[in-house]
Amino acid sequence: MVSRMRAALPFLAIGACALAVQSAWNVRRIRRPRPTGTQLAESVTVAIPARNEEATLRATLDSVRSQQGVPRLSIHVLDDGSADRTGEIADAAAREDPRVHVHHHPDTDPPPGWLGKNYACMNLARESDSDVLVFIDADVLLEPAAINALVAELRAGDFALVAPYPRQIAITWLERLMQPLLAWSWMTTVPLRVAESRQWASMSVANGQLMVFDAQAYRAIGGHEAVRGEVIEDVALMRSVREAGLRAATVDGATVAQCRMYEDSSDLIEGYTKSAWNAFGGLAGSIAVNTAMLALYVAPPVAALIGRGRTRKWGALGYLGAVTGRAVVARDRGERVWPDALAHPASIVAFVAINALSWSRHVRGTTSWKGRTLQ
């Protein structure tokens, strides 16, 4: 086994370096939305599903209400059976601003076959007759010209969907290990402009924290109803768009939005375990991807530490490639670079552990999120 790993080490090191080059290429080529400097003529609806979001909803609503260059803006909030002050906060915003409309739903399970967020988004979409439909999570903060810039990108590329990736705020040690992997993973593995030009559904990259749709196209693909039971519904929506022969693009979202997904390590683990099992097309896919990540990003630094001679040199090269790729993406997105990039092998180990926990909970039927069981 050891001799096989030594033989494979040069290939692993070269692979890690090649993927770092891919990251740098994506940084150079990714679309970066820019505000138009003029008023949008189109009507825009911002849809915010909210369940127990009292800590973040007010700030999100303030950032949406402060949008510039969007004169025909309406904001719809769905209070999805919250047990905290989410509904009160939304109602207060509606009293202050006639553009804000609040819909209160009881704390009941969604219909069979539906997941809660997907059902909430579907109901929100039904409230809109606007030209553009923007879905945003209740913990995302928008820059003042974000919607203007994203809608301009939507129209400039004749896209049905524009999917920005907000900058992820990471504060606690586990956040700093895990959250940078979100953008790093697709910047490292998906040739974005190639996937876009060929509209490959299999290379869809989206983040449900913020999605911008042409409303007519959204309805044409069946909207959230078409992905009602999908745990990773954002990627499924982009696949649906591309499979329908429409255009979709993943764009830089770090300059237009930011999000702190989880407030502590416990919430982070719960959040990732609800969906990580579904990320790689089944158990076999999860095993294959996790094994590949350990080989590419953990084996080389281990070899650099305990190996000798050429083994140590190849291991050091592989580690350098991994750290470089991680640093390139973090710097581009305005995220913390040092010393976090140096801990990339630990990030991979943490992800693999959470993926294993996610599968364990899924198999035992104990996966849940915000008080609702997920199957």
TORDO-91469 format. One record per residue (C-alpha): residue number from 1; x, y, z; residue in three letters. Coordinates in steps of 0.02 Angstrom, whole numbers, plus 50000, padded with zeros to 5 digits. Each point is the difference from the previous one (the first is absolute). Layout:
{pado NUM,{X,Y,Z},Ala}
...
This chain:
{pado 1,{50000,50000,50000},Met}
{pado 2,{50140,50121,50048},Val}
{pado 3,{50096,49962,49841},Ser}
{pado 4,{49844,50033,49896},Arg}
{pado 5,{49974,50168,50083},Met}
{pado 6,{50181,50047,49967},Arg}
{pado 7,{49979,49952,49817},Ala}
{pado 8,{49839,50103,49987},Ala}
{pado 9,{50070,50152,50091},Leu}
{pado 10,{50072,50088,49845},Pro}
{pado 11,{49833,49985,49912},Phe}
{pado 12,{49908,50065,50153},Leu}
{pado 13,{50119,50148,50016},Ala}
{pado 14,{49984,50045,49817},Ile}
{pado 15,{49811,49981,50014},Gly}
{pado 16,{49991,50121,50146},Ala}
{pado 17,{50105,50126,49904},Cys}
{pado 18,{49894,49980,49843},Ala}
{pado 19,{49842,50032,50100},Leu}
{pado 20,{50080,50157,50073},Ala}
{pado 21,{50028,50060,49821},Val}
{pado 22,{49816,49964,49965},Gln}
{pado 23,{49953,50108,50150},Ser}
{pado 24,{50107,50143,49936},Ala}
{pado 25,{49922,49985,49828},Trp}
{pado 26,{49824,50009,50072},Asn}
{pado 27,{50050,50152,50103},Val}
{pado 28,{50055,50084,49839},Arg}
{pado 29,{49848,49950,49897},Arg}
{pado 30,{49850,50002,50117},Ile}
{pado 31,{49863,50127,49961},Arg}
{pado 32,{49998,50147,50119},Arg}
{pado 33,{49833,50094,50006},Pro}
{pado 34,{50012,50190,49991},Arg}
{pado 35,{49862,50127,50038},Pro}
{pado 36,{49933,50092,49849},Thr}
{pado 37,{49999,50173,50076},Gly}
{pado 38,{49822,50020,49936},Thr}
{pado 39,{49827,49952,50062},Gln}
{pado 40,{49935,49828,49953},Leu}
{pado 41,{49842,50009,49896},Ala}
{pado 42,{49945,49825,50050},Glu}
{pado 43,{49900,49950,50152},Ser}
{pado 44,{50091,49893,50128},Val}
{pado 45,{49932,49892,50140},Thr}
{pado 46,{50115,49947,50142},Val}
{pado 47,{49937,49841,50085},Ala}
{pado 48,{50062,49960,50176},Ile}
{pado 49,{49953,49834,50082},Pro}
{pado 50,{50025,50018,50188},Ala}
{pado 51,{49984,49872,50140},Arg}
{pado 52,{50067,50048,50172},Asn}
{pado 53,{50111,50138,49930},Glu}
{pado 54,{49975,50137,50131},Glu}
{pado 55,{50188,50025,50019},Ala}
{pado 56,{50030,50045,49817},Thr}
{pado 57,{49837,50044,49912},Leu}
{pado 58,{49997,50186,50043},Arg}
{pado 59,{50174,50030,49929},Ala}
{pado 60,{49957,49902,49843},Thr}
{pado 61,{49840,50099,49975},Leu}
{pado 62,{50092,50164,50026},Asp}
{pado 63,{50128,49953,49868},Ser}
{pado 64,{49862,49955,49876},Val}
{pado 65,{49900,50157,50037},Arg}
{pado 66,{50157,50104,49970},Ser}
{pado 67,{50026,49939,49822},Gln}
{pado 68,{50046,50136,49877},Gln}
{pado 69,{49947,50010,49819},Gly}
{pado 70,{49848,49885,50022},Val}
{pado 71,{49847,50114,50002},Pro}
{pado 72,{49874,49861,49970},Arg}
{pado 73,{50049,49891,50148},Leu}
{pado 74,{49884,49892,50106},Ser}
{pado 75,{50054,49893,50146},Ile}
{pado 76,{49906,49845,50058},His}
{pado 77,{50042,49912,50163},Val}
{pado 78,{49927,49831,50046},Leu}
{pado 79,{49999,49969,50187},Asp}
{pado 80,{50006,49810,49995},Asp}
{pado 81,{49926,49952,50169},Gly}
{pado 82,{50136,50087,50099},Ser}
{pado 83,{50004,49974,50188},Ala}
{pado 84,{50098,50160,50031},Asp}
{pado 85,{49976,50185,49954},Arg}
{pado 86,{50027,49975,49813},Thr}
{pado 87,{49820,50042,49959},Gly}
{pado 88,{49998,50154,50111},Glu}
{pado 89,{50159,50067,49920},Ile}
{pado 90,{49929,49974,49825},Ala}
{pado 91,{49835,50084,50049},Asp}
{pado 92,{50094,50150,50071},Ala}
{pado 93,{50094,50021,49836},Ala}
{pado 94,{49836,49990,49904},Ala}
{pado 95,{49927,50141,50105},Arg}
{pado 96,{50151,50107,49962},Glu}
{pado 97,{50010,49961,49814},Asp}
{pado 98,{49853,49965,49883},Pro}
{pado 99,{50115,49900,49887},Arg}
{pado 100,{50012,49865,50134},Val}
{pado 101,{49864,49866,50003},His}
{pado 102,{49994,49865,50132},Val}
{pado 103,{49918,49828,49986},His}
{pado 104,{49978,49899,50159},His}
{pado 105,{49990,49811,49983},His}
{pado 106,{49962,49881,50145},Pro}
{pado 107,{50132,49886,50074},Asp}
{pado 108,{49949,49845,49904},Thr}
{pado 109,{50098,49876,49896},Asp}
{pado 110,{50003,50035,49812},Pro}
{pado 111,{49895,49886,49888},Pro}
{pado 112,{50068,49825,49964},Pro}
{pado 113,{50148,50005,49884},Gly}
{pado 114,{50044,50179,50041},Trp}
{pado 115,{50142,50072,50104},Leu}
{pado 116,{49959,50152,50105},Gly}
{pado 117,{50107,50132,49915},Lys}
{pado 118,{49949,49943,49826},Asn}
{pado 119,{49817,50010,50048},Tyr}
{pado 120,{50023,50173,50075},Ala}
{pado 121,{50089,50063,49843},Cys}
{pado 122,{49862,49931,49890},Met}
{pado 123,{49869,50092,50100},Asn}
{pado 124,{50100,50160,49994},Leu}
{pado 125,{50019,49987,49811},Ala}
{pado 126,{49811,49989,49984},Arg}
{pado 127,{49986,50171,50081},Glu}
{pado 128,{50104,50082,49864},Ser}
{pado 129,{49955,50067,49829},Asp}
{pado 130,{50166,50089,49974},Ser}
{pado 131,{50121,49983,49855},Asp}
{pado 132,{50142,49941,50111},Val}
{pado 133,{49991,49885,50150},Leu}
{pado 134,{50139,50005,50130},Val}
{pado 135,{50009,49867,50137},Phe}
{pado 136,{50104,50048,50150},Ile}
{pado 137,{50027,49915,50167},Asp}
{pado 138,{49958,50095,50159},Ala}
{pado 139,{50183,50010,50054},Asp}
{pado 140,{50071,50080,49842},Val}
{pado 141,{50054,50182,49992},Leu}
{pado 142,{49997,50089,49832},Leu}
{pado 143,{50109,50144,49945},Glu}
{pado 144,{49896,50152,49949},Pro}
{pado 145,{50019,49971,49812},Ala}
{pado 146,{49994,49809,50006},Ala}
{pado 147,{49831,49970,49917},Ile}
{pado 148,{50032,50132,49868},Asn}
{pado 149,{50165,49916,49955},Ala}
{pado 150,{49930,49823,50001},Leu}
{pado 151,{49849,50041,49893},Val}
{pado 152,{50115,50090,49878},Ala}
{pado 153,{50105,49841,49990},Glu}
{pado 154,{49844,49896,49976},Leu}
{pado 155,{49947,50103,49851},Arg}
{pado 156,{50172,50030,49925},Ala}
{pado 157,{50029,49813,49981},Gly}
{pado 158,{49820,49957,49954},Asp}
{pado 159,{49998,49884,50150},Phe}
{pado 160,{49850,49918,50080},Ala}
{pado 161,{50097,49986,50163},Leu}
{pado 162,{50148,50089,50076},Val}
{pado 163,{50073,49915,50154},Ala}
{pado 164,{50119,50107,50103},Pro}
{pado 165,{50097,49923,50144},Tyr}
{pado 166,{49997,50121,50149},Pro}
{pado 167,{50159,50026,50099},Arg}
{pado 168,{49996,49883,50149},Gln}
{pado 169,{50038,50076,50170},Ile}
{pado 170,{50097,49881,50112},Ala}
{pado 171,{50042,50042,50181},Ile}
{pado 172,{50012,49844,50110},Thr}
{pado 173,{50136,49872,49970},Trp}
{pado 174,{49884,49873,49918},Leu}
{pado 175,{49925,50132,49887},Glu}
{pado 176,{50175,50050,49947},Arg}
{pado 177,{50037,49819,49957},Leu}
{pado 178,{49839,49963,49908},Met}
{pado 179,{49923,50155,49922},Gln}
{pado 180,{50141,50042,49878},Pro}
{pado 181,{49977,49826,49923},Leu}
{pado 182,{49834,50055,49925},Leu}
{pado 183,{50074,50116,49869},Ala}
{pado 184,{50168,49911,49992},Trp}
{pado 185,{49918,49835,49950},Ser}
{pado 186,{49916,50062,49842},Trp}
{pado 187,{50135,50126,49955},Met}
{pado 188,{50122,49855,50005},Thr}
{pado 189,{49903,49866,49909},Thr}
{pado 190,{49878,50084,49877},Val}
{pado 191,{50060,50094,49845},Pro}
{pado 192,{49865,50132,50018},Leu}
{pado 193,{50007,50086,49832},Arg}
{pado 194,{50011,49833,49907},Val}
{pado 195,{49851,49933,50098},Ala}
{pado 196,{49906,50161,49963},Glu}
{pado 197,{50039,50005,49814},Ser}
{pado 198,{49945,49820,49978},Arg}
{pado 199,{49863,50012,50131},Gln}
{pado 200,{50050,49834,50078},Trp}
{pado 201,{49868,49954,50128},Ala}
{pado 202,{50122,49882,50088},Ser}
{pado 203,{50114,50148,50039},Met}
{pado 204,{49867,50109,50079},Ser}
{pado 205,{50058,50108,50146},Val}
{pado 206,{49876,50101,50101},Ala}
{pado 207,{49970,50059,50177},Asn}
{pado 208,{49822,50012,50065},Gly}
{pado 209,{50050,50146,50111},Gln}
{pado 210,{49976,50114,49849},Leu}
{pado 211,{49926,49957,49829},Met}
{pado 212,{49938,50119,49865},Val}
{pado 213,{49874,49935,49873},Phe}
{pado 214,{49912,50065,49849},Asp}
{pado 215,{49825,49972,50069},Ala}
{pado 216,{49928,49931,49839},Gln}
{pado 217,{50142,49874,49985},Ala}
{pado 218,{49980,49951,50183},Tyr}
{pado 219,{49819,49955,49970},Arg}
{pado 220,{50041,49912,49835},Ala}
{pado 221,{50113,49874,50089},Ile}
{pado 222,{49871,49970,50136},Gly}
{pado 223,{50087,50105,50131},Gly}
{pado 224,{50029,49923,50171},His}
{pado 225,{49861,49876,49968},Glu}
{pado 226,{50116,49914,49875},Ala}
{pado 227,{50128,49973,50140},Val}
{pado 228,{49878,49981,50144},Arg}
{pado 229,{50092,49857,50086},Gly}
{pado 230,{50178,50051,49960},Glu}
{pado 231,{50111,50033,50150},Val}
{pado 232,{50124,50096,49892},Ile}
{pado 233,{49864,50092,49907},Glu}
{pado 234,{50109,50142,49937},Asp}
{pado 235,{50108,49889,49890},Val}
{pado 236,{49845,49903,49946},Ala}
{pado 237,{49919,50162,49943},Leu}
{pado 238,{50149,50047,49893},Met}
{pado 239,{50001,49826,49925},Arg}
{pado 240,{49816,50019,49959},Ser}
{pado 241,{50034,50165,49914},Val}
{pado 242,{50138,49928,49892},Arg}
{pado 243,{49906,49840,49962},Glu}
{pado 244,{49857,50109,49936},Ala}
{pado 245,{50118,50078,49873},Gly}
{pado 246,{50011,50166,50095},Leu}
{pado 247,{50158,50089,50055},Arg}
{pado 248,{50066,50009,50177},Ala}
{pado 249,{50161,50071,50072},Ala}
{pado 250,{50096,49990,50162},Thr}
{pado 251,{50070,50172,50040},Val}
{pado 252,{50107,50081,50133},Asp}
{pado 253,{49893,50049,50147},Gly}
{pado 254,{50133,50053,50123},Ala}
{pado 255,{49987,50185,49955},Thr}
{pado 256,{49810,50007,50003},Val}
{pado 257,{49949,49894,50150},Ala}
{pado 258,{50064,49918,50158},Gln}
{pado 259,{49934,49870,50119},Cys}
{pado 260,{50045,49923,50165},Arg}
{pado 261,{49910,49834,49986},Met}
{pado 262,{50027,49935,50175},Tyr}
{pado 263,{50025,50085,50168},Glu}
{pado 264,{50095,49858,50085},Asp}
{pado 265,{50078,49830,49969},Ser}
{pado 266,{49845,49904,50052},Ser}
{pado 267,{49891,50090,49872},Asp}
{pado 268,{50133,49975,49867},Leu}
{pado 269,{50005,49813,50028},Ile}
{pado 270,{49810,49990,49998},Glu}
{pado 271,{49993,50104,49841},Gly}
{pado 272,{50125,49898,49904},Tyr}
{pado 273,{49940,49830,50056},Thr}
{pado 274,{49825,50037,49934},Lys}
{pado 275,{50063,50002,49821},Ser}
{pado 276,{50180,49939,49982},Ala}
{pado 277,{49943,49821,49971},Trp}
{pado 278,{49910,50058,49842},Asn}
{pado 279,{50146,50095,49925},Ala}
{pado 280,{50085,49868,49894},Phe}
{pado 281,{49864,49894,49921},Gly}
{pado 282,{49989,49862,50129},Gly}
{pado 283,{50106,49900,50121},Leu}
{pado 284,{50122,49938,49867},Ala}
{pado 285,{50027,50177,49938},Gly}
{pado 286,{50028,50064,50176},Ser}
{pado 287,{50129,49865,50035},Ile}
{pado 288,{50089,50035,49836},Ala}
{pado 289,{50005,50189,50022},Val}
{pado 290,{50051,49995,50182},Asn}
{pado 291,{50137,49873,49963},Thr}
{pado 292,{50065,50109,49858},Ala}
{pado 293,{50003,50155,50112},Met}
{pado 294,{50095,49909,50136},Leu}
{pado 295,{50124,49935,49872},Ala}
{pado 296,{50027,50169,49916},Leu}
{pado 297,{50001,50114,50151},Tyr}
{pado 298,{50044,49898,50154},Val}
{pado 299,{50120,49866,49940},Ala}
{pado 300,{50129,50123,49928},Pro}
{pado 301,{50024,50105,50160},Pro}
{pado 302,{50009,49839,50102},Val}
{pado 303,{50136,49939,49881},Ala}
{pado 304,{50089,50167,50016},Ala}
{pado 305,{50002,49982,50189},Leu}
{pado 306,{50051,49818,50020},Ile}
{pado 307,{50079,49955,49833},Gly}
{pado 308,{50179,50013,49942},Arg}
{pado 309,{50089,50051,49843},Gly}
{pado 310,{49891,50008,49844},Arg}
{pado 311,{49847,49948,50099},Thr}
{pado 312,{50016,50153,50109},Arg}
{pado 313,{50030,50114,49850},Lys}
{pado 314,{49848,49936,49905},Trp}
{pado 315,{49895,50016,50157},Gly}
{pado 316,{50057,50179,50026},Ala}
{pado 317,{49958,50042,49819},Leu}
{pado 318,{49825,49928,50019},Gly}
{pado 319,{49972,50098,50160},Tyr}
{pado 320,{50063,50159,49918},Leu}
{pado 321,{49877,49973,49855},Gly}
{pado 322,{49855,49976,50120},Ala}
{pado 323,{50042,50154,50104},Val}
{pado 324,{50025,50106,49844},Thr}
{pado 325,{49830,49952,49928},Gly}
{pado 326,{49914,50034,50165},Arg}
{pado 327,{50088,50168,50020},Ala}
{pado 328,{49962,50058,49822},Val}
{pado 329,{49813,49971,50024},Val}
{pado 330,{49994,50075,50175},Ala}
{pado 331,{50092,50157,49946},Arg}
{pado 332,{49887,50026,49850},Asp}
{pado 333,{49844,49984,50108},Arg}
{pado 334,{50060,50116,50138},Gly}
{pado 335,{50008,49858,50125},Glu}
{pado 336,{50137,49967,50129},Arg}
{pado 337,{50154,49931,49912},Val}
{pado 338,{50132,49974,50134},Trp}
{pado 339,{50025,49896,50100},Pro}
{pado 340,{49839,49912,49949},Asp}
{pado 341,{50062,49940,49830},Ala}
{pado 342,{50142,49909,50088},Leu}
{pado 343,{49870,49894,50091},Ala}
{pado 344,{49924,49935,49838},His}
{pado 345,{50037,49816,50041},Pro}
{pado 346,{49907,50022,50166},Ala}
{pado 347,{49854,50076,49904},Ser}
{pado 348,{49991,49846,49890},Ile}
{pado 349,{50004,49883,50150},Val}
{pado 350,{49861,50100,50083},Ala}
{pado 351,{49893,49992,49843},Phe}
{pado 352,{50024,49812,49981},Val}
{pado 353,{49951,49974,50182},Ala}
{pado 354,{49842,50105,49980},Ile}
{pado 355,{49957,49909,49838},Asn}
{pado 356,{50014,49834,50091},Ala}
{pado 357,{49889,50065,50141},Leu}
{pado 358,{49875,50061,49871},Ser}
{pado 359,{49989,49828,49921},Trp}
{pado 360,{49982,49918,50170},Ser}
{pado 361,{49852,50112,50046},Arg}
{pado 362,{49921,49979,49829},His}
{pado 363,{50008,49810,50008},Val}
{pado 364,{49927,50002,50177},Arg}
{pado 365,{49864,50123,49949},Gly}
{pado 366,{50050,50129,50130},Thr}
{pado 367,{50044,50145,49884},Thr}
{pado 368,{49909,50159,50048},Ser}
{pado 369,{50008,50188,49978},Trp}
{pado 370,{49909,50136,50097},Lys}
{pado 371,{49887,49875,50085},Gly}
{pado 372,{49949,49905,49845},Arg}
{pado 373,{50055,49825,49954},Thr}
{pado 374,{50080,49981,49828},Leu}
{pado 375,{49995,49839,49903},Gln}
